[in-house]
Structures are given as structure tokens and as C-alpha cells.
């Protein structure tokens, strides 16, 4: 009798479909488990699309660069730097008020003495009505270029001091003279001007800080928001700055000036009246001369 056949090998078992491992059933969808879930899910709000906002760890590694906001102080400083002192009109005629600024050079021993090197006049609108380089009477020792901006080449076409002095005297006569520290300008011009017609931005009480005079550079930055005298001084720019500061406060300034001179006038009248009363002689009181004369007669 024949022996029974050997048991089936692993290959044969694999070929047998009955012995294959059953595949794991796929996870049933929500709709399979609950038919109403699909209808409910359609009614629920969908989550918003992902954005770069939120916590830093959820943001992408290289977000698009966002410009940093500009601080208001930086914007104000930038705006102040852009302010330029330009004429407010094309009219270059003489006006009731004129502003003056002088640049000095050094003469005398070591150039310690100041002399006129350039003078500029501008009208109420900031237009130049006179601008001349001046040749001093004495030899120039120091041009003070770092401040005055004057160089030897400017003296080639410069006018003699006496000519410039006469021109300026005629231009400012009978007008309101505006400027900063005008006593320096009038000193080098060897000119005087009525006090009632002087408007000095360094002397005006409103512009003082704790009773002290301030520089034109400081006043221009505060009142006009402009920068001047960054390097060499420009007399046109300085005269224009003084005029524009005066124009901004003109109404109140002129009112204060009128009140001051009206008050001084009253004081002068009172002083004259008191001096006249004090010097008056009483006819009932004999003077020393009368007493002496009477003594002579008695003798």
C-alpha cells in the first residue's frame, strides 16, 4: 500500500487561498458609522486657512519681511531737516522792515579785532536787497573762513568799506531793522540806529531761556523748524531766519514795543515835571544872594 503524501510546504500553503492572511478591514468613514454625520459636518463652520499670524513657533522659518514702523520722533526730525528757508514772494523791493546780517574777518594783531567782510540785507519776504563783500580799512589777518565763509578770492571784487557803509546807512534809514545780536553788526558797520526801530531776536524777552540769550541757530530750529549754520555761516540764510522769526511774532512783538515806549514816555514826562517843581524858587524865601546883598546894605 502506498504511503500518504508528505505535508504541504510553505510555498504550497501560500498558494492556497484559504491559508492567506485576511486583510485588515479599512477604518470605516464617519458617514458609514453615522449617516447623519455628513449632513452635520456640512453645517459646521470650516476652520480658517493657516496664516503667518499667531505664536512665533507656528510661523514659517523665513517669513516675508515687514517694514518696521517709523517712530513719530524720527519723522519729525526728518521733516525738520527738510525745512528750507526760501523767500515767500518774488518781490525784491525795499519793505518797511529789513533784516541785516554781517560776517566778520580778523584784523589787527593776530586777527583778534573784527572788521566787516560781508553784509547782507533782506526784505520782509526774505529776498536779498543788498549783498556785498567788503574790503576793510585794515589789512585782513584772519579770514575766519570756517565761520564767515569768506576767502581771499572774494576780496577781488569787494567794495571799499566806506562805500558799503554809506549804502547800508541809506537802506536802513527810517526802517525797522531786524537781526540777531544787532549790536555786533552795527559796531562793525560803525553805524547807529534808533532804538525804537530795532527788533533784535536775541533781546526779545519771549525768546529768552531762563533770562539768557539764545543763539540764532537754536531759535531757528525751535521757531521755524529749520537747520542753519551747519558749517560755514551764510549771511543770506541768517538774515532770512531772523526776518521769518520776526514775522511769526510780529503782531505781539509790535504791540509790546508800543506799550513799552508809551510807558517810557510817561515816565519821562513825570520826571521832567518833578524836576521843574524841585528847581522852582519860592519868592517868599530869600536866596543866599539876597541875604548877602541885605547884609551889605546894613553895613
Secondary structure, DSSP 8 states (H G I E B T S, - for coil): ---------HHHHHH-GGGS---------HHHH-TTHHHHHHHS-------S-S-GGGS-TT---------HHHHHHHHHHH-----S-S--S--SEEEEEEEEEEESGGG-EEEEEEEEEE-TTS-EEEEEEEE-SS-EEE--HHHH---GGGGGG-EEHHHHHHHHHHHHTTSEEEESSHHHHHHHHT----GGGEEETTT-GGG-BTTB---HHHHIIIII-----SSS--HHHHHHHHHHHHHHTHHHHHHHHHHHHHHHHHHHHHHHHHHHHHH---TTS--HHHHHHHHHHH-
